[in-house]
Amino acid sequence: MTANSKVQQIKAGYLPGLSDDEVQWHVLPFERNGTRLDVSVPMLSGAQMQALANRVRDAAAQHLRSMTVAQIIDVIDRAMARLLDRNDAYRQQAEAWLPVVSGYDADMVRLGLTGFFKTFRAAQLKRFLAEDFANPAVLDGFQPAIKGGAVRAFGPDLLVHSWAGNVPALSLWSLICGLLVKAPAVGKLASAEPLFAGWFARLLAEIHPPLADCLAVVWWRGAGGDEADALYAQADTVLAYGGNPTLDALRKRLPVTTRFLPHGHKLGFGLIGTAALDALKAPTVARLAAWDVMRYDQQGCYSPHVFYIERGAPVPPRAFADYLAAELANLQRRFVRRELDLEEGATVARWQQTMEWSGDTHQLLGPVDAAWSVAYSDSLQPLAPTALYRTIAVVAVDHLDDVLPVVAAQREFLQTAGIAAGPEELYRLADLLGAAGVTRISAIGSMSMPEAGWHHDGRFNLMDLVRMTEIEQSAELAAQPLASYAD
C-alpha cells in the first residue's frame, strides 16, 4: 500500500434500536491491489445482545408474522431487482467492496452475484416453497390436512444464523429462508465477509419499513463469550455454516432443546462417461468442468475435488486432463485467482509436492508456479480433498461404477456429484450415488451454481425450520356439537 493510498471505512452489521455510540466497534482491515478497507464490526455486551434479541422477536411478532408469504416474496423480489440493477447503490457497493474483502477477482464476483441473486426472484421463491410444502399457505394459517383436520407451520421463535465467509453473500441464502418462514432473526457475521448481510438488512428496511426491526446482524470475536451465550440462550433454532470443528464446538454450547442445523465440510466430485468424450463434446465438458473449479476457487461446499473419467472413448482420460488444464489456464487470464496467504500457499505447495512424489500414481500437469494445478492418475484413487484454490485431480477409471465404493467410503462428507452421461446412465448412476450418500446431482458446469430450492445437504431448507401444529379431526368433530347452530 502506497503512502498516498486512501483508507476507506465501512461500518458493518445492523442493530435496530442501538445507536453507533452505544456500541463498541472492532476494525477488520482488508487490502487488495493497493485498496485498503477498514470494516468496523459491532461488539455487543451480553445485556445488549439480550435486548436486541427481544426487540427483534417483538417486532417480528407484530410485523413479519402478520404478512402473508406472498407479501414476503414480493418484498424479497423487489430487493433482488435492486441488487440485480448495476446502477443501484447497494449493487455498486457489493461490486466495489466484496472483491476487496474476499480477494476474489472482481469480474468473478460480479458474475457470481448476478447468478446468485437471480435464484431469489419471485418465480424461483415460489418453486422454493413448493419444494418443501405441498400447500405453502400452511405458513399463513391452518389448512385442511389430507388425513382430516388441519395443519399450520410456525417458524422459529428466534432464529440465529452463524455464517461462514468463504463465498461472498452466502448469508443471503439463510436470511431468505428465515424470512419465508416468518422467523425473527439475528445473524453473526463472518470475519472473512462482514459486509453483505448488513447491506441486505438495510435494503429490506428501505423497501418495507415494518421489517426494519425484525432482524439484526452482529459480530463477535472467534467463538464469542457472554454475548454469544446470551444470544444462544434465547434461540430455539441455530443455523450454522463453517468447518466441522467449529460446528462441533458450537453444538456443545447450545441447550439440548435448541434445534441445530449445521452445514460443514463436503466433498464434491464429477463423473464423466464415454458418451461425453468424443472430439466434439470433450473440450466443451472440460470447459464447463474448469468453471466449476474456478468459481470462488473451490471454496463452496459443492465445488469439485476429483473428476473421474471413463476409459474407452475417442478422447482418453489423459487427453481430457490436458483439455482441463488448458481451460484453467485460460480462465486464470480472465479471472485471476485471488492472492494466497502464506498458509494457503504452503497448503497448495504441499499438495503439489505430494502429487509429484507419488511415483507413477500421479502426474502433475502444467507449471508448478501456475495459479492452477491438475494432477492426473491412470489408476483409481480415493476421493480426497485437494488443496483448493484451483487444484483438481483427474482420475482414469475403466467403468464409472468402479468409483462407487471409493466415494461411498466418504459418505459423511458427500454432497454434490456432477455427471456427464446419457439419460439412462444418468438415472442409473444417480440411484447408486444416492444410496452411497450423495444428495445433489448436477450437470458438469453447474456444480458450483445450485438451483433455487435445492435440498442443502439433502435436507429441507424451510421444512427443517418450522414446527407443525395440527388440529386433529377428532377436535373438529368434537367442536361441531358445541357450535351455535347445533341447537
C-alpha positions in Angstrom: 0.0 0.0 0.0 1.5 3.3 -1.0 1.7 6.4 1.2 -0.9 8.1 -0.9 -3.4 5.4 -0.8 -6.7 6.3 1.0 -8.1 4.1 3.6 -11.9 3.6 3.1 -14.1 2.8 6.1 -17.4 1.0 6.4 -19.5 0.2 9.4 -20.9 -3.3 9.1 -23.8 -5.1 10.9 -27.3 -4.0 11.5 -28.5 -3.1 15.0 -32.1 -1.9 15.3 -32.7 0.2 18.4 -29.0 0.7 19.1 -27.1 3.9 18.1 -23.5 3.7 16.9 -22.2 5.4 20.0 -23.8 2.8 22.3 -21.7 0.0 20.8 -18.0 -0.9 20.9 -16.5 -1.4 17.4 -13.7 -3.6 16.2 -11.9 -2.9 13.0 -11.3 -5.7 10.4 -8.7 -4.5 7.9 -8.7 -5.7 4.3 -6.4 -4.8 1.4 -6.3 -5.7 -2.3 -4.4 -4.2 -5.2 -3.5 -1.1 -3.2 -7.0 -0.6 -2.0 -7.4 -0.6 1.8 -10.8 -1.0 3.5 -11.4 -0.9 7.2 -14.6 -2.6 8.2 -15.9 -1.8 11.7 -18.0 -4.6 13.2 -20.1 -4.2 16.3 -19.2 -5.8 19.7 -22.2 -6.0 22.0 -22.4 -6.8 25.6 -24.4 -9.7 26.9 -27.1 -7.3 28.1 -27.2 -5.5 24.7 -27.5 -8.8 22.9 -30.3 -10.0 25.0 -32.2 -6.7 24.5 -31.5 -6.9 20.7 -32.9 -10.4 20.5 -36.0 -9.3 22.4 -36.5 -6.3 20.1 -36.3 -8.5 17.0 -38.6 -11.1 18.4 -41.2 -8.5 19.4 -41.1 -6.7 16.1 -41.4 -9.9 14.1 -44.5 -10.9 16.1 -46.1 -7.6 15.2 -45.0 -7.1 11.6 -43.4 -10.2 10.0 -45.8 -12.8 11.2 -48.7 -10.8 10.1 -47.5 -10.7 6.5 -48.6 -13.4 4.1 -45.9 -15.5 2.3 -46.9 -13.8 -0.9 -46.2 -10.4 0.6 -42.9 -11.5 1.9 -42.0 -12.9 -1.6 -42.9 -9.6 -3.1 -40.6 -7.7 -0.7 -37.7 -10.1 -1.4 -38.3 -9.9 -5.2 -38.1 -6.1 -5.1 -34.9 -6.4 -3.1 -33.5 -8.8 -5.7 -34.5 -6.4 -8.5 -32.5 -3.7 -6.8 -29.5 -6.0 -6.3 -29.5 -7.0 -10.0 -29.5 -3.4 -11.1 -25.9 -2.4 -11.6 -26.9 1.3 -11.2 -28.3 0.7 -7.7 -26.2 1.9 -4.8 -26.3 -1.5 -3.0 -25.2 -3.4 -6.0 -22.4 -0.9 -6.6 -21.2 -1.3 -3.0 -21.2 -5.1 -3.4 -19.2 -4.9 -6.7 -16.8 -2.4 -5.2 -16.1 -3.9 -1.8 -16.8 -7.7 -1.9 -13.7 -8.3 -4.1 -11.6 -6.4 -1.6 -12.7 -8.3 1.4 -12.8 -11.7 -0.3 -9.8 -11.3 -2.6 -11.7 -12.8 -5.5 -11.5 -11.4 -9.0 -13.9 -8.5 -9.5 -15.5 -10.0 -12.6 -15.9 -13.4 -10.9 -17.7 -11.7 -8.0 -19.9 -9.7 -10.4 -21.0 -12.7 -12.4 -21.4 -14.8 -9.3 -23.6 -12.2 -7.6 -25.8 -11.9 -10.7 -26.3 -15.6 -10.9 -26.9 -15.9 -7.2 -29.5 -13.1 -7.0 -31.4 -14.4 -10.0 -32.2 -17.5 -7.9 -34.2 -15.5 -5.5 -36.7 -13.8 -7.8 -40.4 -14.3 -7.1 -40.9 -17.2 -9.5 -37.9 -19.1 -8.0 -39.0 -18.4 -4.5 -42.5 -19.9 -5.2 -40.8 -23.0 -6.5 -38.6 -23.0 -3.4 -41.7 -23.1 -1.2 -43.3 -25.7 -3.3 -40.3 -28.0 -2.8 -40.9 -28.1 0.9 -44.7 -27.5 1.3 -47.4 -29.2 -0.8 -49.5 -26.2 0.3 -47.3 -23.1 1.2 -50.5 -21.5 2.7 -49.7 -23.5 5.8 -47.3 -20.7 6.7 -50.2 -18.3 6.7 -52.8 -20.2 8.6 -54.4 -23.6 9.2 -55.1 -25.6 6.1 -57.0 -28.8 5.5 -55.0 -31.9 6.1 -55.4 -34.9 3.7 -56.0 -37.2 6.7 -58.6 -34.9 8.2 -58.3 -32.0 10.5 -56.0 -29.0 9.7 -52.3 -28.2 9.9 -50.2 -25.0 10.2 -46.5 -24.3 10.1 -44.8 -21.9 12.5 -41.3 -20.6 12.1 -38.8 -20.3 14.9 -39.4 -18.0 17.9 -35.8 -16.8 17.3 -33.6 -18.0 14.5 -29.8 -17.4 14.9 -27.6 -17.6 11.8 -23.8 -18.2 12.1 -22.3 -17.6 8.7 -19.1 -18.6 7.0 -17.2 -16.1 4.8 -15.8 -18.5 2.2 -18.3 -17.3 -0.5 -19.4 -13.7 -0.9 -23.1 -13.0 0.1 -23.5 -16.6 1.4 -25.6 -15.1 4.2 -28.4 -14.3 1.7 -29.5 -17.9 1.5 -30.3 -18.5 5.1 -31.6 -15.0 5.6 -34.2 -15.6 2.9 -35.1 -19.0 4.4 -35.8 -17.3 7.7 -37.9 -14.6 6.1 -40.0 -17.1 4.2 -40.9 -18.9 7.5 -41.5 -15.6 9.2 -38.8 -16.0 11.8 -37.2 -13.2 13.7 -33.5 -13.5 13.1 -30.1 -12.5 14.4 -27.1 -13.3 12.2 -23.5 -13.5 13.3 -21.1 -12.1 10.6 -18.1 -14.0 9.4 -14.9 -12.0 9.8 -13.9 -13.0 6.3 -17.0 -11.4 4.7 -18.6 -9.0 7.1 -20.5 -6.8 4.7 -23.4 -8.3 2.7 -25.8 -9.3 5.5 -25.9 -5.8 6.9 -26.5 -4.3 3.5 -29.3 -6.7 2.8 -31.0 -5.9 6.1 -30.8 -2.2 5.4 -32.2 -2.8 1.9 -35.2 -4.7 3.3 -35.9 -1.9 5.7 -35.9 0.6 2.9 -38.2 -1.5 0.7 -40.6 -2.4 3.5 -40.0 -0.3 6.7 -42.1 -2.5 9.0 -39.4 -5.1 8.6 -36.7 -2.7 10.0 -36.7 -4.2 13.5 -37.4 -7.9 12.5 -33.7 -8.9 12.0 -30.3 -7.9 13.3 -26.7 -8.5 12.2 -24.0 -8.8 14.8 -20.4 -9.9 15.3 -18.1 -11.3 17.9 -14.6 -12.5 18.0 -13.9 -16.2 17.5 -16.3 -18.4 19.4 -17.6 -15.5 21.4 -18.2 -15.1 25.1 -21.0 -13.8 27.2 -22.6 -12.0 24.3 -22.8 -15.2 22.3 -24.1 -17.2 25.2 -26.8 -14.5 25.8 -28.0 -14.9 22.2 -27.8 -18.7 22.0 -29.8 -19.0 25.3 -32.7 -17.2 23.6 -32.6 -19.0 20.2 -34.8 -22.0 19.6 -33.1 -22.7 16.2 -29.5 -22.1 15.2 -28.5 -22.4 11.5 -24.7 -22.5 11.1 -22.1 -22.8 8.4 -18.4 -23.5 8.8 -15.7 -26.0 9.4 -16.6 -29.2 11.2 -14.6 -28.5 14.3 -16.2 -25.1 14.6 -19.7 -26.6 14.2 -19.0 -29.3 16.7 -17.8 -26.7 19.3 -21.0 -24.6 18.6 -23.2 -27.7 19.1 -21.8 -28.3 22.5 -22.6 -24.7 23.6 -26.3 -25.0 22.8 -29.1 -26.1 25.1 -30.2 -29.6 24.3 -33.6 -28.2 23.4 -32.2 -25.9 20.7 -32.7 -27.1 17.1 -29.2 -27.1 15.5 -28.9 -27.2 11.7 -25.2 -27.3 10.7 -23.6 -27.2 7.2 -20.0 -28.3 7.3 -17.2 -29.6 5.1 -18.3 -31.5 2.0 -16.5 -33.2 -0.9 -17.7 -32.7 -4.5 -16.7 -34.8 -7.4 -17.5 -35.4 -11.1 -18.2 -38.5 -13.2 -17.6 -38.2 -17.0 -18.7 -41.1 -19.1 -17.7 -42.2 -22.6 -20.8 -40.5 -24.2 -19.3 -37.1 -23.3 -15.8 -37.9 -24.5 -15.7 -37.6 -28.3 -13.7 -35.0 -30.1 -16.6 -32.6 -30.2 -18.0 -32.9 -26.7 -14.9 -33.4 -24.6 -13.5 -29.9 -25.0 -16.9 -28.4 -24.1 -17.2 -30.6 -21.0 -13.7 -29.7 -20.0 -14.5 -26.0 -20.3 -17.6 -26.5 -18.1 -15.6 -28.5 -15.5 -13.0 -25.7 -15.4 -15.7 -23.2 -14.5 -16.8 -25.4 -11.6 -13.1 -25.5 -10.4 -12.6 -21.8 -10.9 -15.7 -20.3 -9.2 -14.7 -18.9 -5.9 -11.5 -21.0 -6.0 -13.4 -24.2 -4.9 -14.5 -22.6 -1.6 -18.1 -23.8 -1.9 -19.3 -27.0 -0.3 -20.4 -28.0 -3.8 -17.1 -27.5 -5.5 -15.3 -30.5 -7.2 -12.1 -32.0 -5.9 -11.9 -35.0 -8.3 -13.1 -35.8 -11.8 -13.3 -39.5 -12.6 -13.1 -40.1 -16.4 -14.2 -43.3 -18.1 -11.8 -45.1 -20.5 -12.9 -46.4 -23.9 -13.9 -43.2 -25.6 -12.2 -41.4 -28.6 -10.8 -38.9 -26.1 -8.9 -40.8 -23.4 -8.8 -39.6 -19.7 -5.2 -38.2 -20.1 -6.3 -36.0 -23.0 -9.3 -34.8 -21.0 -6.9 -33.8 -18.3 -4.9 -31.8 -20.8 -8.1 -30.1 -22.0 -9.0 -29.2 -18.4 -5.5 -27.8 -17.7 -5.7 -25.6 -20.8 -9.2 -24.3 -19.8 -8.0 -23.5 -16.3 -5.0 -21.6 -17.8 -7.5 -19.6 -20.0 -9.7 -18.8 -17.0 -6.8 -17.6 -15.0 -6.2 -15.0 -17.7 -9.8 -13.9 -17.4 -10.4 -14.4 -13.7 -7.2 -14.1 -11.7 -7.0 -16.4 -8.7 -7.0 -14.4 -5.5 -3.7 -13.9 -3.8 -2.9 -16.7 -1.3 -1.6 -16.0 2.1 1.4 -17.9 3.4 -0.6 -20.8 4.9 -2.8 -21.2 1.8 0.3 -21.1 -0.5 2.0 -23.7 1.7 -1.1 -26.0 1.5 -1.0 -25.8 -2.3 2.7 -26.5 -2.4 2.4 -29.5 -0.2 -0.4 -30.9 -2.3 1.6 -30.4 -5.5 4.7 -32.0 -3.8 2.6 -35.0 -2.7 1.4 -35.4 -6.3 4.9 -35.1 -7.7 6.5 -37.6 -5.2 3.8 -40.2 -5.6 5.8 -42.0 -8.3 3.7 -43.3 -11.2 0.5 -42.8 -9.2 0.0 -39.2 -10.2 1.3 -36.8 -12.8 1.2 -33.1 -12.2 0.3 -31.2 -15.4 1.4 -27.6 -16.1 3.9 -25.3 -14.5 4.3 -25.8 -10.7 4.1 -22.0 -10.2 0.8 -21.6 -12.2 -2.3 -20.4 -10.4 -4.0 -23.8 -11.0 -2.9 -27.4 -10.8 -4.2 -30.6 -12.4 -3.0 -33.9 -11.1 -3.6 -36.9 -13.4 -3.8 -40.5 -12.3 -4.1 -43.5 -14.5 -5.4 -45.7 -11.8 -8.4 -45.5 -9.4 -7.7 -43.1 -6.4 -9.7 -42.4 -3.3 -12.0 -39.4 -3.2 -9.9 -36.9 -1.1 -9.8 -33.1 -0.8 -7.4 -31.2 -2.9 -5.6 -28.1 -1.7 -8.5 -25.9 -3.1 -7.6 -22.7 -4.9 -8.0 -24.3 -8.3 -6.2 -27.6 -7.6 -8.0 -30.6 -9.1 -7.4 -34.3 -9.5 -8.3 -36.2 -12.7 -8.6 -40.0 -12.4 -9.0 -42.5 -15.1 -11.3 -45.5 -14.5 -12.4 -48.5 -16.5 -16.0 -48.0 -15.6 -17.8 -45.3 -13.7 -19.3 -48.0 -11.4 -15.8 -48.5 -10.1 -16.0 -45.2 -8.4 -18.9 -46.1 -6.2 -17.0 -47.9 -3.4 -14.4 -45.1 -3.4 -17.0 -42.3 -2.9 -19.1 -44.4 -0.5 -16.1 -44.5 1.8 -16.6 -40.7 2.3 -20.3 -41.0 2.9 -20.5 -38.5 5.7 -18.8 -35.8 3.5 -20.7 -36.4 0.3 -23.0 -33.8 -1.2 -22.6 -32.8 -4.9 -21.8 -35.0 -7.9 -21.5 -33.6 -11.4 -22.4 -36.1 -14.1 -21.8 -36.0 -17.9 -23.6 -39.1 -19.2 -26.6 -40.1 -21.3 -30.2 -40.1 -19.8 -30.4 -43.8 -18.9 -26.9 -43.8 -17.5 -27.6 -40.6 -15.5 -30.6 -42.1 -13.7 -28.8 -45.4 -13.1 -25.8 -43.7 -11.6 -27.9 -41.3 -9.7 -29.7 -44.2 -8.0 -26.4 -45.7 -7.0 -24.8 -42.4 -5.9 -27.9 -41.5 -3.8 -27.6 -44.9 -2.0 -23.9 -44.1 -1.4 -24.8 -40.8 0.3 -24.7 -38.2 -2.5 -27.5 -35.6 -2.0 -27.2 -33.4 -5.1 -26.5 -34.4 -8.7 -25.9 -31.7 -11.3 -24.5 -31.1 -14.8 -20.8 -30.5 -15.1 -20.6 -26.7 -15.1 -23.4 -26.3 -12.7 -21.8 -28.0 -9.7 -20.9 -24.6 -8.1 -24.3 -23.0 -9.0 -27.1 -24.7 -7.1 -30.6 -24.2 -8.2 -33.1 -22.3 -6.1 -34.8 -24.6 -3.6 -32.1 -27.3 -3.7 -32.1 -29.6 -0.7 -28.9 -28.4 1.0 -27.1 -31.5 2.3 -30.2 -33.5 1.5 -32.3 -31.6 4.0 -35.4 -29.4 3.7 -34.3 -25.7 3.7 -37.7 -24.5 5.0 -39.4 -27.5 6.5 -36.4 -28.1 8.9 -37.0 -24.6 10.3 -40.7 -25.0 11.2 -42.8 -26.9 13.7 -46.2 -28.2 12.6 -49.3 -27.7 14.7 -52.2 -30.0 13.9 -55.9 -29.8 14.7 -56.8 -33.4 14.6 -60.1 -34.5 13.1 -61.3 -35.6 16.5 -61.1 -32.0 17.7 -63.1 -30.8 14.6 -65.8 -33.4 15.2 -66.0 -32.6 18.9 -66.4 -28.9 18.1 -69.4 -29.4 15.9 -72.0 -30.2 18.7 -70.7 -27.0 20.5 -71.4 -24.6 17.6 -74.1 -22.0 18.0 -76.0 -23.5 15.1 -76.0 -27.0 16.7 -79.1 -26.4 18.9 
